[in-house]
Amino acid sequence: MSRPTVARIDLDAVRNNFALAQSLAPNSKTMPMVKANAYGHGAIEVATALASMAPAFGVACIEEAIALRDANISQPILLLEGTFTADEVTQAEHHNLWLMVENQPQLDAILAADLSHQIKVWLGVDTGMHRLGFQPDDLAAAYSALKASRNVHDEIVVTSHFACADDLNNSATSQQIATFDNSLPRGRAPAMPMTSLANSAAILAWPEAQRDWQRPGYMLYGNSPFAEPQANADQLQPVMSFESAVISVREIPAGDSVGYGANWTAQRQSQIATVAVGYGDGYPRHAPNGTPVLVNGVKCPLVGRVSMDMITVDVTDLVNTRVKIGDKVILWGPALPVNEVAAACNTIGYELLTRMPDRVPRIYRQADIKSS
């Protein structure tokens, strides 16, 4: 491997973050979210690392699920968006996939399918996010129809998703919890559905959202969903270190500009380091001047426009370090949180992680495996 741009993935940290999620809700089952290639970390590798711990996995679509099946992941896999076409119901049966049901066409497709075995269903209710799910007043009828179907496993999980759980001062989460509880079908205890509410933010900070299942995503990868410190989130271990190296160093005089569009001009004689990473590697093109980059462990400002394969960094102030070709650069990682970089770019860490392309090699590390 010649180009120095890599993402180092610590699978032990993934397991530790999963264990933290379990410890915060010990009476809940914990389903790790590995959609979007495990938030850019590698779905197959992450699922394999968690296979001895996780009772099931969550993905967005059937293509993601089949990729895990092809990699010999045997746990049930929940399709979080359900089916997009009716034929996917029989595929779900074949591959032991669980289906989210969030609208009438999805429900009708399950009822009409010719199945040899029952499938397990999660039933979504819209408690205020207004994105997916049945309306609370329609939930009981949908639940009853599924319960009566020979195609559906008797254990149905009713679920919803929070809109504002990452805002600790927003009352919307409490309101959503109340709406959810009030919408549940009523009956004797054995007839009551299993339930699931908590995403990463709720697992960490909203214990009243604990139910039968919890669904950690962003926290699994060692990043806080909150904008401020939070005691549980502060225990998370970052999983990815996005790294590259200096490939050129030059001195430029005051008044000269750097990069496409000449959007940064040196106010003094400056030393500029060119780094082998760009938007072709998932580094955000819209990153502004001043976005932090670690060069030899020291925080330095990005200068000039991000190009496809390179960025430029002002290393003038590294007075005690002679920056040279080959020096290590960290774009984000344990010493430079992805949330900090995202904030500088007016986006969120979720986006930076999930948009990283396959061009960036992932190097995996755990106690018994150094890389793959």
BELCOR-V511762 format. One line per field, one symbol per residue. psi: psi as a letter, one per 40 degrees, with the letter a starting at -180 (. if undefined). Layout:
psi=???
//
This chain:
psi=hdhehihhhhdddddddddddddegeeiihhhhfiffffeegdddddddededheiihididddddddddefheiihhhdeaidideeddddddefiihhheiddddddddeigidiiihhhhhhheedfdiiiideedddddddddeheehidghhhiihidfeeheehedddddddddddeihiaiddeiiiihdhadddddegdeehadiighcdddefiheieiihdddeeihhdhhhiaiheihihiiheiihihefehhheihihhhhhgiaeeeehhdehihehhhhhfehhihhiiihadeiiihhfdegdehhhiheihhhdiadegidddddddefaidddddeehiedhhhhihidehdi.
//
